[in-house]
Amino acid sequence: MDTLPQVTLPQDGAPQSSLSGGFALAIDAMGGDHAPESILDGIEIAAERHPKARLLLVGDEVRLGALLSRRSRAARICAIRHAPDAIPGDMKPTAALRVRHSSMRVAIDAVAAGEAAGVVSAGNTGALLALGKVVLKTLPEIDRPALAALGPSARGDVVLLDLGANVACDARNLVEFAIMGDSFARAVLGLTDPSIGLLNVGSEELKGDDRVRQAAEMLRESVLGANFRGFVEGHDITAGTVDIIVTDGFTGNVALKTGEGAFKLFGSLLKQVFTSSLTAKLGYLLARPALERLREFMDPRRYNGAVLVGLNGVVVKSHGGTDAQGFAHAVDTAMDMVTHRFNERIRESAATLPPRGRVAAAEPGVNAR
């Protein structure tokens, strides 16, 4: 790895840190649709919640310095590292790997060098996944990293993974995803014993293919066995039946996009209903306080920040089009993870799994009704 560029500190002196040594997070300040302004605005908000954090902003030193000078809270916790390049949103991951001095690459290099515990980027998703895997490498006990995120349910937030990092995977991968989801729920949601379910075509034990039934058997015999609730179905995601829902990346991504589409449809239908007549508009005025609470609950900014779990470092992907509030939530997620032994828990639990190949064959499955 190339020698990392020097750090420029704000004019009022070095930021303080609640973590021993280095920076808590490296921020790709040039990634995203509205960077770097929205990134700095988000950090200004996050700085109020994390006044003792220490963040490394990576990007155009001149632009970042000017923006930081007008944001006093962010200036107190941030330093700047210059990176001359930025990865465009349409650049292929293979091409992004060759841009050695992009803001995203330099931020990830800081994590690899031990200067920062995690990285947050609103940039190119494919590039971030590729750079994370290539530069940071996978934890020794984990075969494949997964993409995890929070979503709303009737009983509070729910963890869903994998959301697209692995289109195909085996039973052992699913068990490892469950372990990583358990650590995620403990770090970000503060749960002490999060419940786990495997997404399947039915909740009965004989439903599904060999892979999910083997994974279920392995989970029952693992350190997570007491919290494993068996198979869950698609409707259980929003019902909040369990705290963590585990599936392969193909199914998880379809579920995620379906949920996003359903929420957009619901919002569109509400707007149509309450603007359809004068009576409906009057009804909206009466229902407005309740609708505002519903809007806040369903606000996608609250769930901004998908995490590539299973790497030697925390990698959080913010939505590229989010605003300052959304990016601040992504920073919150990353801070929760670096301060709550996230990777240590993963390694401890994964180390208890039997070696690969020692998995009992599952009984023949039953198709969905």
Secondary structure, 3 states (H helix, E strand, C coil): CCCCCCEECCCCCCCCCCCCCCEEEEEECCCCCCCCHHHHHHHHHHHHHCCCCCEEEEECHHHHHHHHCCCHHHHHHEEEEECCECCCCCCCHHHHCCCCCEHHHHHHHHHHCCCEEEEEECCCHHHHHHHHHHHHCECCCCCCCEEEEEECCCCCCEEEECCCCCCCCCHHHHHHHHHHHHHHHHHHHCCCCCCEEEECCCCCCCECCHHHHHHHHHHHCCCCHHHEEEEECCHHHHHCCCCEEECCHHHHHHHHHHHHHHHHHHHHHHHHHHCCCHHHHHHHHHHHHHHHHHHHHHCHHHHCCEEEECECCEEEECCCCCCHHHHHHHHHHHHHHHCCCHHHHHHHHHCCCCCCCCCCCCCCCECCC
